[in-house]
């Protein structure tokens, strides 16, 4: 979020280059990264741990999330933060009390996006996590297949369980996703 | 006491200098309007006073303090933005009370100030609505309310009326004037609309290309523009300008038109000098239309190209010495296109400008 805000509001050297660089990292297919990641993680000893996988997912989601959030902050007129600063806010307060609440919908949808991509990711997780303690649910689903039989009942049951957290999260953030929140504060 | 002083204030964007060393003093309780065409540096000047733009040179003094490096929140100013900049996620009441809440004032005190402001601007009925549910004029009032609850030393207005339609604009103009009478605070107001400048200001400051061209009361700048830019920018319709040359005791214009030299300028102009004669539509009227002239006048015959009846008066577009000029008729009657009338020109109200420097010779 901080990254997206920085790209939307501040002018700094090499901004465009960094931004394009960030997006280019998205152009590399995830699976192509799995082998190098596997080797690096095996060497550093974080293979097959929650920490290792979290690190990978964060690295993969940050560029796209920054890009999304940058777009949302760009839509908020800079006048709002300026008005807040004149009303007595510090730069920091202007962000938290005015710009963030207005951009909440965008931040929430970026959050859902990042959550869902990580939650549903299969290819990398199946490579980087193996043990029962560290593997993710999509990887776990595969355990219901054995050499000759598939336990459809068990697999479906797990699939339902898999959906539940995503559903709950969506319900929680749903009210922030109402569009048109930014309308009215300024003349469009 | 909150006077505002700008001393040799400069603003650069990289190598580009957009405001060139301007000096301005705004007295306590004075209503000063900065006016000029777009890109003249007036908004930048206002934003420098607010602290939203840094200054590249000079000093800005509010009250007795040099505020060059103070952030906006420490300058005790408030600002009304062109697009209102209301906080869309807050109700009108929260919008109004926001600055006091940030300043950690007592809730009872906040309520009192907010109620007071809402009464001044008659916003009582909308207090629990969000900005999105308000009309343009109401939003404008909320923006002004947000500015007055803090009792700032200085009010800054950045083209606050340019997003409103013509009727509402006229109405809000009166409200701003009333507001100034009620709250008696120093106001600096930026606009590109010279009508707003004329009607609201105690003093008008006319800017062009990052320089102050002229400042003075509305009547001063209207009657004695310092150069042709001010002459055509201030006043509606703009001043008529006729380029000509000084002859022997008279002014010569193209097409053989000859006019006497206005009395005030007799000793100033030299024969052979290129000049521009400036006069307003109010000072050239067909004979018999209540133009009271005390002093010299000239009679000119012209045929009317187009006439614009406005009810109480009619504007006449005519040709004189190769230039289109505007004249007025105070007792309107229907004028046929191409009709030739005899006009009276009040020479005592004319201005003469130097043709090369464009400056008023007075």
Interface residues (C-beta under 8 A of the other chain):
Chain A: X77 X79 X80 X82 X83 X84 X85 X86 X87 X88 X89 X90 X93 X97 X98 X101 X102 X104 X180 X181 X182 X183 X184 X185 X186 X187
Chain B: X50 X51 X52 X71 X72 X73 X77 X78 X79 X81 X82 X83 X84 X85 X86 X87 X88 X89 X98 X99 X102 X103 X130 X131 X132 X133 X134 X136 X139 X146 X150 X163
